[in-house]
Amino acid sequence: MTADQNELLAIGDRRNSPNYAPAPIVFEQGEGVWLTDRKGNRYLDFLAGIAVCSLGHAHPRLTEALHDQVDRLLHVSNMFYTAEQIELMEALAQRSFADRIFFCNSGAEANETAFKLARRYQSRVAENPDKTTILSMKSSFHGRTLAAITATGQPKYHDGFAPLVPGFEYLPFNDASALEDRMGDDVAAVVVEPIQGEGGVRPADPEFLKTLRQLCDDTGALLIFDEVQTGVGRTGSLFAYQHFEVTPDIMSLAKGLGGGVPIGATLATDEVWQGFKRGSHASTFGGNPLVTRAARVVLEVIDEQNLLENAQQRGEQLRRGLRQLAQTYDVIGDVRGVGLMVGAECGEKAGEIVSLARDEGLLINSAGGNTLRFVPPLVVSEDDVEQALRRLERALQKL
Ligand SMILES: *Cc1c(COP(=O)(O)O)cnc(C)c1O
């Protein structure tokens, strides 16, 4: 712990795998919506580990629970139960359409599980082995394993990784007639993000989702919502499907679920889970007592501190402020999003604005190449949002 920030950065840049290009900052500590680097610089964190740190940094409830858990029990394997895991399964089932839950460690794995479950349901329960195609949307993002990049409807994520997984096809997002044309007896499932995140913070058209639900019902396809980013309060409802009033058959969660510890989950109905039997699927680390304890606390704090309402109100405030900035700064275009998943289009300047904002002590990133993405912790205050807007304005002045 004696090396200074610049010494550490030099080592990091020599040893880090080349698929990453981190900003030249070494973070040391966080509190609420604030992060501090090794030089003592403070940053307002409107990225939250990309929609992960839902309670902010070092939330006392989460920190205390994790300390207690570390002292008692970290891991036992899925050959045994722990109370932490059972309580989280029950809490998720009580709050959603799901009857049963599978735990894993990331969003990509939660989606892998969803795809495997959908195919096995069709072959073993619906007894329709020809129903194998999984449809996904263009400009979607579903993670980085081979099946997850295959489902991801963006060619740049496929580059150099062929052969991809067979049986995936892409449809234009929010295009109900393309969907009607393509749906058929070979379709096992359709996977969609209710709000595309990495693709540029693009909400689904509610009518599109309703049509999708109907077409899945008509053809026997399963509807998978990838709520890895939209789930667990991000949009101001616990799950985005509740906001859009369209219920999926399978839902994947990760990012915000653990408030910073790595946990993913695949949720589905009893009917759909009939697709798996003993031994069909597993994860060594999935749902261990450390991560399930964390997620249980996240759900409790969301309830107790009214964080859904806060996400709605602070999201409104942020969009209002961004639209005001757009009147002075032409570079800001369309401002969109739901709850605390907010995007502001700004063309080719997105990357430059992100780094100017960082110089002003505001952390955001760009999504879809042309959109500023704001996904602050759900505990963000009215004053934090005002500060973020002021810092962003200073960045825009320097553009
Ligand atoms: C981040 C993300 C994923 C991938 O999650 P990992 O934990 O990185 O595997 C999948 N789907 C969506 C919608 C995401 O935003």
The ligand as a Tripos MOL2 file, in Angstrom:
@<TRIPOS>MOLECULE
LIG
   15    15     1     0     0
SMALL
NO_CHARGES

@<TRIPOS>ATOM
      1 C1        -23.8920   -5.8280  -18.3610 C.3       1 LIG1
      2 C2        -24.9480   -6.5860  -19.0810 C.ar      1 LIG1
      3 C3        -24.8080   -7.9590  -19.3310 C.ar      1 LIG1
      4 C4        -23.5550   -8.7220  -18.9970 C.3       1 LIG1
      5 O1        -23.3240   -8.7950  -17.6410 O.3       1 LIG1
      6 P1        -21.8940   -9.3640  -17.0980 P.3       1 LIG1
      7 O2        -22.0780   -9.4070  -15.6200 O.co2     1 LIG1
      8 O3        -20.8500   -8.4090  -17.5570 O.co2     1 LIG1
      9 O4        -21.7200  -10.7080  -17.7030 O.co2     1 LIG1
     10 C5        -25.8590   -8.6210  -19.9230 C.ar      1 LIG1
     11 N1        -26.9880   -7.9710  -20.2740 N.ar      1 LIG1
     12 C6        -27.1550   -6.6620  -20.0550 C.ar      1 LIG1
     13 C7        -28.4330   -6.0010  -20.4380 C.3       1 LIG1
     14 C8        -26.1320   -5.9110  -19.4660 C.ar      1 LIG1
     15 O5        -26.2880   -4.5940  -19.2810 O.3       1 LIG1
@<TRIPOS>BOND
     1     1     2 1
     2     2     3 ar
     3     2    14 ar
     4     3     4 1
     5     3    10 ar
     6     4     5 1
     7     5     6 1
     8     6     7 2
     9     6     8 1
    10     6     9 1
    11    10    11 ar
    12    11    12 ar
    13    12    13 1
    14    12    14 ar
    15    14    15 1
@<TRIPOS>SUBSTRUCTURE
     1 LIG1         1 GROUP 0 **** ****
